[in-house]
């Protein structure tokens, strides 16, 4: 994504697209009218570089500049240690406890499995991971759940460490568990704008609340926040979940059910105010 952004800023570029040759990305190119027979033959592991130059632009020179950008990014950070396998990395950095995986979907589940076998927690940011693979990874144990994002946005902030990307928000007592990356991001920023703060933000991946996955990561994350001394309020964010899974997450803390409320009841009962926060008018966004 960062390379595409840079490519689109080059002089003479009307539109640039730099991405892996997945079926989804090919579909995007097809909708833009930029999918050629050559690109149709590209495989998942291939990198597609597509440009639509402005009138009079030297497209060949633009391609050279974009390729140089790709090569420069690949070479950057070459002074850092590199390991051939996750197991080798764990051996040399035994104190590590988190693996961030972003590879072709064909290999993502395999790499995540290796990370879990090496006692690492996993943040998986890869497209085209099957539901079956996700379920198998999720079933490996509550201490090593794989947070699988599928094709959707995933971000997290745990113990004040943003993984992939995070928002700089105020420290506070509200813990967020989100099956929607953009929704979690919006909520954390709004909490900050209203004067509150966030203790932890844990992403689960958009498919976690499907009937087949059963909310495994959501339930684990709720448990983590219940045991977190810095968290007093827990907010759950998702797109419409499977009803049975929503009920399971809702009832996970039945003895303390009075602490749980839907968004609508929070507004109706003004429970936000009872937690010590006021409800000022929404601050104006700077554009």
Secondary structure, 3 states (H helix, E strand, C coil): CHHHHHHHCCCCEEEEEEEECCHHHHHHHHHCCCCCHHHHCCCCCCEEEEEEECCCCCHHHHHHHHHHHHHHHHHCCCCCCCCCCHHHHHHHCCCCCEEEECCCHHHHHHHHHHHHHCCCEEEECCCCCCHHHHHHHHCCCHHHCEEECCCCCCCEEECCEEECCCCCCCEEEEEEEECCHHHHHHHHHHHHHCCCCEEEEEECCCCCCCCCCCCHHHHHHHHHHHCCCCCCEEEEECCCCCHHHHHHHHCCCHHHHHHCCCHHHHHHHCHHHHCCCCCCCCCCCCC
